[in-house]
Amino acid sequence: MTARRTLQWDWYPGTVPENVVADETAYIETTFSFHLYRSRLPRGVEYARGAATYLGTMFDVGPGGRVKLGECALVHGARIICDAEVFIGDYALISWNVVLMDTYRFFSNVQQRRKQLEQIPSRQLRFIDGIVEAKPIRIERNVWIGFEACVLPGVTIGEGSVVGAKSVVAENVPPFTVVGGNPARVIRELSREERKSNA
């Protein structure tokens, strides 16, 4: 990163926001990942040692949102919608087109949602932030989330677990399990040998 917080290899002419804290060994492929980033916290996004975000990753983070990436966590083209907190643990692998959302941003009630939609055109920035409750997401260490999966508000995915491609995770996932489907259900527990390789 240069003094202007640009990336010398970047195709997009943006900058890394001042409140994004990245270890010197971390990798940010493009500043376009922060196009929808609005966090006002002192540390809105934190990259630990060796953490990496690749092309297609988008931080749609509201004013009070915080995202933490653990050591050697790899996020390959996910959309992170965050108004509270999204925690991604050490050695987690997040595949392309995954959606991690700690908030729905819109009311489920039709009349309330209609009022929200009517207000958007009158705003200078056409965002909806913090109107509905956000519930933090926690992805523990050594988790692998397959492509196009969606993790919903308030979910914790336990250590060493695997989430199958295109799954919708609406409930907590126990450690060392494989889940899949919509809604995601436990398919099996990892064997002792598989758990040892996760240590």
Secondary structure, DSSP 8 states (H G I E B T S, - for coil): --TTS--TT-SS-----TTEEE-TT-EE--GGGGTT----STTSEEE-TT-EEETT-EEEE-TT-EEEE-TT-EEES-EEEESSEEEE-TT-EE-TT-EEES---S-SSHHHHHHHHHHGGGSSS----SSS----EEE-TT-EE-TT-EE-TT-EE-TT-EE-TT-EE-S-B-TTEEEETTTTEEEEE--HHHHHHT-
